[in-house]
């Protein structure tokens, strides 16, 4: 559900019941709660479909963390271990600041702001965090082979605490190498913007009437001085997670709402197994045409704004279903679009003689 829909329903619904729509607040974030209405009216098959698609979405969570920054998963593990296992004073200012920082990491899928892309600074000290890490079971920490806790801290702390290291997840400033100055993890060490742009420019077929989006599902790295792609597929990069996603998608394909949805899910499974970008295009078209089912989903490498070059896509996953009562209200507003246009307070010069509402489904 989009923030706009949550915000819009908050003001209207709050007048009619005592449901607590506001939840926890930390840093610059206000969490909102919303009712998941209509789930009881779904059929058993539809409930299974929602569950399977939700599990498929959960399986890919770490992919986005890793795409947002090479150290994100290790930092999250360090924070979570202290949060769950540390035996010190949890009312202390340092621990309270660690809790806020961890929540921000969870919310933003990494150590950079979810909108601004700037790195947010910990409110706790390095000495506190090092001491806390050394007091917990080292087996729970993301240590490299032969690495000590102090060596882990020495490696990771500059990324967390130095404001000048990986300070922007996505940098778009003119005149700078956007890959080298961005913390996002779509390109390997040593790859420059000029090299990446030349690599993908050379792949383009200008005679292709339906070109694919080159680089969409891969990380570009250097091996022995040569550029090569590591593809995000089952058996490849993020292979374990993607294999689990495929497992749940296969289950979802047995309980789909419509034949079109079944075809779309099977095509997505094929894409995850092969990494073929034309298969991804085929899946996307099938997904777009599936408008009749009550249950819907998003799963895969979709948005490209996490990559400073706009080539590679961030992974995302969600499951939803149509809120039929809210959809009826939306349809009523849409059907009366001309009335709202005629009675709006704007200057008549800017009003349309023919105004049609859009067709929309409200999802939960």
N, C-alpha and C positions, 0 to 999 in steps of 0.2 A: 504494500500500500504506500502511495507516495506521501511525502510530507504535506503536500497541499491538501490531499484528501483527509489526512489525519487532522490537520489544523482546521479545515472546513467543518468536519463532523464534530470537532471538539466543542465549538461554540454553540452549535445547534442542539446537540444531544445533551450537553451539560445542563440545559434548562429543564429537561424532562425527567432526569433521574439523578440518583446520588452516586453513580459510578465514579470512581476516582480516576480521572483521565490523566492527571499529572503524576509523575513518578519521580525517581531520583534525579538530583541535579548535581553536577560536578564540573569543574573547570568552566568552559563556556557552553556546556551542553545541558539541555533540559530534556529528560526522557519523558515520552508520552506513552500512555497505554491506550489501547482501543479494544472494543468488543469484537470478538470473532463470532458473528451471528450467522445462523443458518447451517452450521456444521451438522447439527442433529438431523436436519432434513436431507442430508446427502444419503445416497444409497450406500450399502456396505462396500460395493465395488469402488465407488467414488472416494470413500474414506480410505480404502486401501491405496488408491492411486495417489491421494494427497500424501499419505505416509511414505510410500516408496519414493515419490519425487522429493519429499523433504529430506529423506535419508541421502539421496543422491546429491542434494545441495550441500548437506553437512560434510560429506566426504571430501569436497573440494575446498574447504575453508583454508587449509594451510597453503594452497596454491597461491591465493591472493596475497597472503602475508608475505610469502617469499618473493612474489613479483614486486611488491611495494618496497622491498629492501632486502639485501643479502643477509643482514643480521637480525631481521625481525623475529624469526622463529626461535633463535637462540636467546634473544633478549626476553621474549615472552616466556619461554621455559624457565629462565632464571627468576623472573619476577613471580611467576606462578608457584615455583618451588618455595620461595621465601614466604609468599602469601599463605600457603597451605601448611608449611612445616616449621616455620620459625617459632621458637619458644620464648622470645623476648617480650618486652612491653608493647602491646598492640595499641595502647593509648598514646604512645609517644608521637611527637610531631613527625619524626622521620617515617615511622610506619604508616601513619595516616596519609602522608604525602606519597608513599609508595603505592598505597591502595588507589589513590586518585590517578596516579600515573599509569598503573596497570589497567584501570578502567578506560583510560584514554587510548591505550594501546589496543585493547579489545575492540573499542568502538571504531577506531580508525584503521584497523587491520595493519598496525605498524606504529612506528614512532614519529610519523609526520601527520600534521593536521589533515583531516579528511577533505577539507575544501581548500584551505590556504596553501597546503603542501609544505609549509615551513615545519622544521623539527621543533617539537615542544620539549622544554627542558624539565628534567626531574626536579621535584621540590625537596628531595632527600639528598644527603651527602654521600660522596663516594666512600668515605670511611665506614659509614653505617652499612651501606649495601655490601661492601667487601666483607665486613665482619659477619653480617647476616648469612651471606653465601657460604662462608667458611664454617658456620655453625650447623648447617643442614647436611643431610646425607649426600655426599658427593656423587653417588650413583644416580641421583635424581637430576643432576645438572648436565647440560649439553657439552660435556668435555670431549675434546678431540683425543685420539689415542695418545696416551702418555702425557696428556696435558694436566697440569695442576690447577687448583681453583684460582690461585694468584695469577697464573699465566692466562687463564680465561678472562679474569678481570682486566688484566693489562691489555688484552686484545680487544675486548668489547667496550670497556669504559669510555675510550675516546669517542666512539660512535654515539654513545648515550649522552655524555657530559660536555664534550667540546662543541660549542655552537658553530664552529667553522668547519667541522667535518660532516659531510653528507647533510648539509643544512637545508637543502630543498629536495623534496621527493621528485618534483618535476620542475625544471627550470626552462623558461621560455624567453630569456633575455637575448635580444639581438646581439650579434657579435661574439657570442660565447659558444664553446662546444657544448651542445645541449646534452649529449650523452655523458661526457666527463663531469659536468656540473650538476647532474641529476642523480639522486640516490636510488631511483627505481632500478630493478634488477632484470631488465630485458636484454642487456648487452653484457658480455663478459669483460673482464679486466683488459685494458689496453685497446679496446675497440673505440675508434673515434667516430664522430658524426659524419665526416667526409667519407670514411671507409664504408660505413653502413649505408649511406645514401647511394654510393657508387655500386655497392654489392646488389642492392635491390633494383636499381635502375637497369643494371645489366640483365636482370631476369625478365624484364617486361617485354611482352610481345605486343608491339603497337598495332599489329594486324588482327589481334584477337577482339572480336566484337563483344565478348563477355569476359573481361579480364578478372582474374581472382585477386584477392588482397594479399599480395606477397608478404611473407613474414608474420602473418596474423598469429600463428600458433607455434612460435619458436623463439628460442633465445639465440642471439647471434654471438658467437665466441670465436676466439683465436686458438687454433691448435697447430703447434709447430710453425707459428707465424702466418698460417693461412686461415681465412674466415670460413666458418662452417656453422650450420644451424643445428641446434639441439631441439627436436620437435617435442611438443607436449602431447604425447600419445600414450596409450597403453603399451607398456614395454619400453617406453622412452623416458623423457623428462617428466617428472611427477607420475611415473608409470603406476606406482602402487596405488596412489589416490584415484587415478583415472580408471584403473581396473575395478576399484570399488564402486565408482560412479556407474560404470557399465553394468555391474552386478545389479544395482538397484533399478537402473533404467530398463533392464531386461524384465524385471518383475513388473515394473510400471506398464510395460508394453502388453502384459497379459490382462490388464484391467482398464484399458483406455476408454474414454468417453465416446470417441468416434473413430472410424476407420482412418480418417485423415491424421488424427493424433497418433495412432499406432504407426502409421507410415513415417511420420516425422520423427518419432522416438527411435525407430529402427534405423533411420538414416543418420541420426545423431550418434547412435552406437557405432555405426560403420565409420563415421568420421573420427571418433575417438580411437578406433582401432587402426585406421590407416593414416590419419593426418592429412588426407587429400583435401585440398582447399575447394575443389569443385564439388566434392561431396558436401562440404560445409555450406556452399551456396545452395545446393539442392535441398539440404535440410532446412535452411533459412526460409526458402520459398514455401516448403511444405508447412512449416510452423506458422508462417504468415497467413496461409490460406485456411488454417484450422480455426474457424471462428464460432463453431457451433457448440463445442464442448463446454460443460460447466466448470471443469477443472482446467487450469492452465499452468504453465511453468516457464522458467527461464533457466538454462543450464549451458555453460560453455564460455568460450572466449568471445566476449561481446564488445565492450567499450574500449576504444583505443586512446582515450585521453590520459591514461596513466603512463604512456610511452611519450617521451618528449618529442619524438619524430612522428607520432600518430600512426605508426605502422602495426604495432603489436597490441593485442587485446588482453585486457584484464579478465580473469576468470570470475564468473559470478553464477550464483544459483539460488533459486527461490521457487516456492510452490504456492499457488493461490487458487481461489475459486470465486465465482461470481456471487456478489451480494445482490440477490434478485430484488429485494425491497428497495435498496438504495438505487439500483438500476432503473426501477420504475419511476422513482423521483427524478432521476437524471433525464429520462426520456420525456417526462412531462415538461421539464424546463426546456428541453430541446425543441419540443413541439410548439412551444409558445415563444420561440426566439424573436419572432417579428413583433410581438406585443412588447417585449422588453426593449427592443430597439426603438419602437415608436414612442415609448413612454420614458426613455432615458433622458437625463437632464442635460445632455450635450447639445451643442449648437445644431439646429436642423440641417445645416449645410453638410454635416459629417455623418448624417444618418443614412442608412441603406434602405432603398425602397423594397428590396427583396433580401430578406435575411433568413437563412436556413440554419437550424441547429445541427450539431454534429451527432453522429451515432456513437454512443459510448456505453461501456459496461464497467460498473464499479466492482473492483476486486477486493477481496479480503485475504 
